[in-house]
Every structure is written in structure tokens, then in C-alpha cells.
Amino acid sequence: MTTDNLQISLVFPTDDQAWVRRTGVVVPPFWAGHSVSPALGDVLRLGGRQFIIQARVWEHDGSTPVLRLFLGSGHAQTDTSFG
């Protein structure tokens, strides 16, 4: 399946969703133009935080497939900064 007709939605943990809103981090369309959809364990970096895809849920909104990606916490396990 190509991602051309696929809508990908990122689902952040509550604390990280608040952080995204508070800091104004822009979430880019990571998979725009790619022919491979994201997989479990893929890592995203946003605003100096790292998120791991922990679950994928396929849905259909009536017109297009939707892939919801549930992300792990963006808090590093150590004091490492990716910024």
C-alpha cells in the first residue's frame, strides 16, 4: 500500500500532547511522498524529544484509510537531549 491515499494520525500521550501545544512544535508530514507506511518501533524526533511508535490502529473514515500511530512518551529515559 502506498501512503498517497492514506491519512496518518499521530496520537501522543496526554503530557506530550500538552507539551506539543504549549511549545508550538510543528509536526511535519513525516511520511508524505513515501511508499512505505510507518512500522512498530520506528522513532520520530520532534523539538528535541524522541517518540517510538508503540501501536498502530487501522481505521476507515468512510472515504479513506486512516492509520493511527500511538506514540510512547517523549521523556528520555536518561538526561540525553536530542535538541
Helices and strands as residue ranges (DSSP letters): E 7-11, H 14-23, E 43-46, E 49-60, E 65-71
